[in-house]
Structure formats: structure tokens, C-alpha cells
Amino acid sequence: MRTNSAETGPALKMEKVRKTYGEKTALEGLSLEVGRGEIFGLIGENGAGKTTAIECALGTRKADSGSSAILGMDPVSERKRVFQRVGVQFQETRFQDRITLREACETAAALYRHTRDWKPLVDGFGLAGKEKQTVGALSGGERQKLAVVLALIPDPELVFLDELTTGLDPSSRRDVWEFLKDLRDRGTAIVLTSHFMDEVEYLCDRVAILKKGVVVREGRPSDLMQKEGPHIGSLEELFLACAVTGKGESA
Ligand SMILES: Nc1ncnc2c1ncn2[C@@H]1O[C@H](COP(=O)(O)OP(=O)(O)OP(=O)(O)O)[C@@H](O)[C@H]1O
């Protein structure tokens, strides 16, 4: 794994990011900090602003105001350098259906200066033996796994995974969880979104719950649950409690 001990700042820092789409406010003053070697979960109901937050963090979507720094770099003015060191799996990744899985991996590897061997990744994600299969012939879950594999090929220091295990069977989800924990333990920062609260509670060191573009809770899942009160026994219960309380209530 690549390490850079000289760099000790946060993997991601977003400050007061605001994003509107016409009349719609998708993010209202979003501030987040994700440490190196940390799994950070962005959670919230449909339309809460999770994907917009990732896009603004990466600079692939222009925020109205506020700032984002990735590994200490400006994702817009230093885009090339940032993308050499960051992996991204977007929701519903689009693939060229006619290329094989091997070609998809080789193409991804060719784009980066520093890569990890894709074959163990393919094996680790249960895709061994599918190398010659066209991407179009993969099942939905297999395509989802491929999207995560492609995000990891650049041996990223920070990886964004948007709804990473949607469509995966229960045992594949657990395999992916263990893989990500191992990645985190080797120093990679991971920002993920998920609608599976068991997954978030199991994987994430810290979470932010977004509601209508505002962070309404942020911290360690266990601390947040404890703070909420003895009636809250899981992150899912906390999430549901936040869903019925007012916008922007206690962070
Ligand atoms: N290109 C766009 N044009 C107009 N509105 C948009 C656009 N993209 C997102 N929105 C709106 O901004 C809000 C936030 O969307 P976003 O996709 O960030 O939410 P999300 O939390 O990722 O949702 P989901 O869990 O459904 O993926 C939503 O109300 C959405 O309808």
C-alpha cells in the first residue's frame, strides 16, 4: 500500500458547502472532516443530499459557495493530482457493455500512475473466472462489485463509495465489509453512503445524518445512539427518530 507519512491532514475537509438546483436547496452549509484511515458514513433519506455532497466534495459538481479540500488539495484546480489519489464509485456506474471484465480493469489501471494489482481485487470480490465475460453479461450484483473494484484499482488514499452494496446478496455484502475494514486498517479513508443501517453501524467509525441538506447528527454511531436515549437500540432506530423530528434539529 502507498503511504505518505509526510501528509497528516484530513483526507477530506468540506466547509460550509451550499448547493442549490434552481429553487431547490440540496446542501445548506455542509461542513465535514474525514480523517485518514477512517470509514465515514453519509446517511439520510432519499433526496437528503448525499450524492450532491460527494459530487461537491470531488468538484465534479460546482457548489454555490463553501470549499472542499481532498488530501489537502483543491479538487477543481488540482483535479488531475486529486484523481490520481482518489477512487470513486458512483451510484449506478455506467459501463461499456461490450468490453470484458478484464478489459475494464486493464483500462482503469492504465489511467493511473500508481495502481494495485487488479487480479486479487477481482478474486477478493468473488469475480474470479469472470474475466472474459463482457460487462453487459454480468449480473446486477456483479456489476456493482466491479464498480467497487474499479474504484480501488488506483490504490486510493481516499475512496468514495455511493450505495456500495445495493444489489449485493447478504454474503457478498459481508465479504465487501471485511474487505473495506481491512482497507481502512491499512490507512485508506473511506466515505460511503448507504441505506442499510446495519452496514453503516458495523462499518463506520463516524457518521453524519443529513436531512434536507443539513447535518442533523454527527459522531460515532455508539455515541450518537447513547446520547439519543435508552429507547434507541440501533442506528436504524436513531435514523428513524431523526426522520420524524424537525429539519436541522440538534446536531
Ligand atoms: N441535477 C439536478 N437537478 C435538480 N435537482 C437535483 C439534481 N440533482 C439532485 N437534485 C435534487 O437535490 C436533492 C438532493 O439529491 P441527491 O441526489 O444529492 O440526494 P441523495 O441523498 O443522494 O438521494 P438518494 O438517497 O435518493 O440517492 C434532491 O431533492 C434531488 O431531487
PDBQT file of the ligand as one rigid body, heavy atoms in Angstrom, charges set to zero:
ROOT
HETATM    1  N1  LIG A 301     -29.328  17.710 -11.372  1.00  0.00    +0.000 N 
HETATM    2  C1  LIG A 301     -30.283  18.036 -10.508  1.00  0.00    +0.000 A 
HETATM    3  N2  LIG A 301     -31.217  18.954 -10.836  1.00  0.00    +0.000 NA
HETATM    4  C2  LIG A 301     -32.192  19.307  -9.954  1.00  0.00    +0.000 A 
HETATM    5  N3  LIG A 301     -32.317  18.787  -8.723  1.00  0.00    +0.000 NA
HETATM    6  C3  LIG A 301     -31.426  17.860  -8.361  1.00  0.00    +0.000 A 
HETATM    7  C4  LIG A 301     -30.365  17.439  -9.218  1.00  0.00    +0.000 A 
HETATM    8  N4  LIG A 301     -29.621  16.508  -8.573  1.00  0.00    +0.000 NA
HETATM    9  C5  LIG A 301     -30.205  16.354  -7.364  1.00  0.00    +0.000 A 
HETATM   10  N5  LIG A 301     -31.281  17.161  -7.241  1.00  0.00    +0.000 N 
HETATM   11  C6  LIG A 301     -32.131  17.289  -6.061  1.00  0.00    +0.000 C 
HETATM   12  O1  LIG A 301     -31.309  17.614  -4.948  1.00  0.00    +0.000 OA
HETATM   13  C7  LIG A 301     -31.719  16.877  -3.795  1.00  0.00    +0.000 C 
HETATM   14  C8  LIG A 301     -30.560  16.038  -3.300  1.00  0.00    +0.000 C 
HETATM   15  O2  LIG A 301     -30.300  14.984  -4.244  1.00  0.00    +0.000 OA
HETATM   16  P1  LIG A 301     -29.193  13.886  -4.009  1.00  0.00    +0.000 P 
HETATM   17  O3  LIG A 301     -29.139  13.036  -5.227  1.00  0.00    +0.000 OA
HETATM   18  O4  LIG A 301     -27.958  14.552  -3.577  1.00  0.00    +0.000 OA
HETATM   19  O5  LIG A 301     -29.806  13.079  -2.789  1.00  0.00    +0.000 OA
HETATM   20  P2  LIG A 301     -29.371  11.678  -2.134  1.00  0.00    +0.000 P 
HETATM   21  O6  LIG A 301     -29.339  11.899  -0.669  1.00  0.00    +0.000 OA
HETATM   22  O7  LIG A 301     -28.144  11.185  -2.777  1.00  0.00    +0.000 OA
HETATM   23  O8  LIG A 301     -30.619  10.781  -2.517  1.00  0.00    +0.000 OA
HETATM   24  P3  LIG A 301     -30.782   9.167  -2.751  1.00  0.00    +0.000 P 
HETATM   25  O9  LIG A 301     -30.673   8.521  -1.408  1.00  0.00    +0.000 OA
HETATM   26  O10 LIG A 301     -32.171   9.087  -3.300  1.00  0.00    +0.000 OA
HETATM   27  O11 LIG A 301     -29.722   8.758  -3.719  1.00  0.00    +0.000 OA
HETATM   28  C9  LIG A 301     -32.942  16.076  -4.219  1.00  0.00    +0.000 C 
HETATM   29  O12 LIG A 301     -34.092  16.785  -3.850  1.00  0.00    +0.000 OA
HETATM   30  C10 LIG A 301     -32.820  15.992  -5.723  1.00  0.00    +0.000 C 
HETATM   31  O13 LIG A 301     -34.100  15.894  -6.326  1.00  0.00    +0.000 OA
ENDROOT
TORSDOF 0
